[in-house]
Amino acid sequence: MSRVFGDKKAILILLLPTLTVYVLLKVVPVAWSLGLSLFRGNTLRGFEFVGFENFVTFFNDPPALQSVWVTVSFAVVMTALQVAVGYLLALLYVFVLRKGSAFVRTAVFFPMVLPTVAVALLFRSFFAVGQNQGPVNDLINFFGGESVEFLASTAGTMFIAFLMTLWSSMGFYAVLLYTGLLDIPDEVIESARIDGANGFRLVRHIIVPLSLPILLSSIIFSLNSTLKVFDSLLALNNGGPGTTTSPLTLYMYRTAFEYAEYGYGSTIAVILTLLCLMFTLAVFRSSSKRVED
């Protein structure tokens, strides 16, 4: 075995199938999209080389800038909620429920396996008004209030989107962070308790620093998934009311496939890729500074 892994030709042969699939499915589409962002048009009208004009148009396009704001604000708020609630649940599993946490972990994780569109339609029915009024407004009416059209406002739609995404994803982050907490040696925790570190002090000074790598991984994973949010907001309210809750992914989809502007749609895809890269590098840089300090 050592001879095989010491032979560069053998390593190349073993990696070639995987590298080929990766290049065809990842590198080629990204390079194609990057090249297409320099053109304007579609397959019917033809393509015209415009250089970086699409990028200039993007930064002077109010709906595009609004979509950037929706995407970034949704990603930042949702990442904070997912990681914070997931970490609290993980602490509950490890230090309170202990071995009896299996059922709770399964129950909390279950929404993660449900289709995103089904979850969006479920929450939409919960907050509905009119003839098919949902239980939320029924409860409001029961206490003497008037029905609220949550999906008729930007704030109401985003509130439901945050609640829906948190409900369906917190179980995943709880399990992910739970596995990281299990790697902390019991001897370290017991020594800290003997030295007087209990409760919040134990979590802040011992558990959080030791679980920092899995925390950073969770933040990066959450940021990249929420920056690319699409189907949940589409199924919830079609990016409405109007386009006020339309993220970059939905704006890109409409531009490329409804308006057949493939070049401009590719430009939006490139901007979204750069956003994901920027946030990932920012998290890595902040973590490296923390390690140096």
N, C-alpha and C positions, 0 to 999 in steps of 0.2 A: 504493500500500500504506500509506503514512504517513497518507493521508486516512482510510482505513478504520479503522486502529487509533487514530486521533485522534477518531473519532466514537463517542460513548458508546452511541448506539443500535445501531450496527453491532457493537460489542463485546458488547452484551447479547444481540443476535440470535445471534451466533456461540457464545456461552457457554450460551445457554438450554437446548439439548438435553442438554448434559453436566450442567448444574446440575439439570435435571429428573430425570435418571437417578440422580444422586447423592442427591438428596433422597428419592426413592422407595425406593432400595435401602439407604441409610445413615441418614438423619435420621429418617424416619418409623418404621422398626423400633425405633430407639433410644428415640424419644419414646413409642412404644407400650409398650415394655418398662418404661420408667420409670413411666408411668401405671399399668400393670398391677401394679407392685410395691406399690401402695397398696391393692390389693384382695386378698381371699381367696376361693378357690373355683375352679370350672372351668365349662365350658359346660353340663354336665349338672346340677350342683347350683345353678348360678347364682353370681354374684359379689357379695361383700359388702365395702363400703368399710371398711377398718380403719386407714387413715392410715399411720403409720410403725410399726405393730405388727409387721409382717413383719421390719423391720430390728432391732427389739428382740429378736424371737424368734431371729434369726440369731446375734446376739452372745451368746445364752444357749443355743445349740444345740451340744453337744459334737462331734457328727459334722461340723458345718459348720466349726467352729474347727479341727478336725483337718485338714479338707480345705484350709483356708487355709494351715496349716503345711506340708502336703505340696506345695502349689502354690508357695509362696514359696521353700521350701528347694530344690525341684527347679529352679526358675527361676534362683536365685542360683548354685547349684553348676554347673548346666549352662551358663549364660552364661559363667562364668569359664573352664570347660573349652573351650567352643566358640571363644571369642575367643582364648584363649591358644594352643591347638593350631593354630588357623587362622593366627594371626600367625606362629608358628614355621614352619609350612609355607610361608607367603608369603615369609618371609626365605630359606628354603631355595630356593624357586623363583628368586628374584631374584639372590641373591649366591653360590649354590653351583651349582645346575644351569643357571642362565641360560637360553640358547636351547634347551637340551636338556630343558626342564621340561615340554614340551607333553604327552608321553605320561604322565608322572607326574601332572600336573594332571588329565588326563582320567580316569585310573584312580582317583584319590582322589575325584574329583567324582561318579563313576558311581553310588555308593549313593544319592545325592541324588535320582535320577530313579526309584528303586524305590518302589513303594507302601509306605506306612508300616505297614499291617497285615501285608503280606508279610514285611517286615523283622522285625516283632515276632514273628511265628510262626516265622521262621527262628531267631532267637535263643532262643526258647522251646524249640525242638527241640535246639539246641546244649547247653542246660543241663538237659535232661530226665533223669529217673531212671525206673527200672522196666523194663518190657519193651522200650520204645523209648528206651533210655538214649542220651543224646547224647554227642558226642565229648569234652566237657569232663570229664564224670564217668568216661568210659573212660580218659582220661589220668590222672586222679586214682587210679583203680584200678591202672593200670599201674605207678605209683610206690609202690604199697602202701597208699594211703589208702582210706578208705571213701567211698562215694557221698554227695554233699551235695545235699539238696533245697533248692536256692537259692530256688525260688518258694514255699517253705513259710514263709519268714520275710520280715519287712518289709525288713531290711537287704539280704538276698539279692536280693529283687525290685528294690529301688532301685538296687543295684549293676548289675544287668543292664540296667535302664532307662537309667542313665547311659552305660553302655558302648554300648548299642544306639543311643541318640540321638547320641552323639559320633561313632560310626562312620559314621552316615548323613548327618550334617550338616557335619562338619569340612571336607569338600571345598568346600562352598558358601562358607564363611567364608574359607577359604584363597584362593579365587579373588577374592572381594570385596576382601579386604585386599591381595591381589597387585596389583590394578588401582590401589589407592591408592599402593602403593610405587613403581609405575612412573611416577607423576607427580612424584616427587622428582627434581629436576635432577641429572644426573650430575656437573655442575661442582661442586655443593655437596658431594657425597660425596667427590670427588677432593680438593677443598680441605681438607676435614676430615682426610682421610688424610695429606695433606702436613703438616698441623699436628700429626700424631701421634695422631689419634683412630682407633683400630683395634679390631676385635672388639666386645666388650661396650660399651666407651666410645662407639664410633661409633653403635651401636644406641640406647643410652640417651640420649645428648645430641643426636643429630642426626636419626636415622631416626624414633624414636618421636614427638618433638615435631612433626615435619613431617607425620607420618601420623596425628596425633591426630584430625582431623575424621572420617576413615573409620573409625578405631577406635571413636569415640563412636557413629557411625551403626551399626556392627556390634553394639555393646553394646545399643543401644536396640532394634534389630531382633531380637536374640536374646532379650532380656527379654520382649518382647511375644509372641514365638512360643512360648516355653517356659511363660509364665504361662497360656497357653491350650492346654496339652498335653491331649490327649483320647484320640485313637484308639490311640496307641502303648501307653499304660498299660492301656487297655481290652482290647486284643488280647493283651497280654503276660500279664496275670494278673487281668483284670476288676476292677482296683482292689484286689486282695487281697494277702495273705490277709485275709479279712473286708473291711474298708473302710480298712485302714491305709495303702494307697497310692492312695487315691481322691482325685484333684484336684478343684478347684472345678467344673471343666467337667463331670466325670462325676457329681458330686453334683447339679449343676443339671439334667443330663439325666434322672437317675433321679427327681428331685423333680417335674419338670414332665411327663415323658412316661410314667413308670411309675406314679407316685402321683397324677398329674393335679392337682397343686397348682401351677397356673399362676402365681398371684400370688407365692408364695414362690420359685418357680423364677426369676421375673423379678427378684426381690430379689437372688438369688445372682448373676444376670447383671450387675446394676448394681454389686454389690460387686466383681466381677471387673473390670469396666470402670474403676472407681475405682482398683483396684490397678495396672492397666496405666498409667493416667494418673499416679499417684503415682510409680511407678518412673521413668517417662519424664521427669517434671519434676525428679526428684532427679538424674538423669544430666545434664540440661541445666544445672541450677543448679551442680553441681560443676564442669562444664566452663567455665561463665562465670566462676566464681571463679578457676579456673586461669588463664584468659586475663587477668583483671584483675591477678593476682599477677605 
